[in-house]
Amino acid sequence: MADTVARQRLELRKIAADQACREAHQRIEGATNAQKLVDAVATADREHRAQQAEAENARAAVADAVATERSADEQLRRINLLERALDARNADGRASVAQADVDKNANLQARLEVEAREREALEECRAAIAIPAADALGPMRRLGNDLAAARGALNVGLVVTVTPSRPIDIQVKKDGMTADPSLPGDTLEVEADTEVDIDIGDIATMRIRGGRRDAQRKVEALETRWRREV
């Protein structure tokens, strides 16, 4: 009887020990599962933070890439502007050179035309020149000498002084050439070799010639012969 009770007690203790052991195993498993859960949560948190860091890095990289692209676009735009400006400058330079060439060609063409006309005129004048015969050269020389001598007789030298009493328009020619009618003070003085022509406004025209009347007529007659015969 005592053995049976002892055996029962031992069985009860064994059952209690097994129960405690199972409960301890359950607690250990629960703690282990909880630790695993904690570890999983920590791992998930670390992964989340790592993903957030990667996302931040990705956003920063994207922002840098966008800034770099914008800078590259701006630089490309400036380069395009510079290239267009350089092309325009080169085009202006080429246009200036081309225009200069055109102007030079036009000037050369105009000069060529002028020279061609002058040459034609000279050829016409040369064709119109009648070469005198050999037997006519002697009389022509004598006529030229006589005309030069007659003109020399009129080359006596003249000095004409005009003192107007009021301002008036005066035109002067001396020896067939127009002279400047400058008035030093109130007096006009003209010096010539053979003749002086003075137009005094709408008042009068004066002609002063050197030499005697017969010498002047002789020069006129010789000049008429010279124009007719030569």
VENNOR-V353774 format. One record per helix or strand. SS is the DSSP state (A for helix, B for strand). FROM is the first residue (numbers start at 1). LEN is the number of residues. If there is no record, write none. Layout:
ss=SS from=FROM len=LEN
ss=SS from=FROM len=LEN
This chain:
ss=A from=2 len=127
ss=A from=134 len=21
ss=B from=158 len=5
ss=B from=170 len=5
ss=B from=177 len=3
ss=B from=184 len=1
ss=B from=187 len=6
ss=B from=195 len=6
ss=B from=204 len=6
ss=A from=213 len=17
